[in-house]
């Protein structure tokens, strides 16, 4: 397959999956997929900072800070002083955030099962995940070293 073809399929897949999971998650949990993604990242990243979220999600620090502000406003996370750097804060989930994440994890798994379950074999799903991760890491590395 021509690279422009698989690129188009990949981009469209991401769009339709994002929209489908986002609308279902909002309906089931009152949480956007972007907020869910941020909660997951904070939860799995010890010593998480806004900069860490921005880098992992490939978005601006300003946009990330606004997203974290909304999560903090809704009681899902909090900023705590960074013991090693007074200029930054660490992010952690509140008890409410942990509970919301657990509920959302279950919802997202169900939504994904409904949308893509059974389309690929377990082996092909695993291979797709590995290939997607390999490509993502390679592109991120190449973009980081490419002069602007």
Secondary structure, DSSP 8 states (H G I E B T S, - for coil): --HHHHHHHHHHHHHHHHHHHHHHHHHHHS--HHHHHHHHHHHHSTT--HHHHHHHHT--HHHHHHHHHHHHHTTSEEEEE-TT-TT-EEEEE-HHHHHHHHHHHHHHHHHHHHHHTTTS-HHHHHHHHHHHHHHHHHHHHHHHHS--
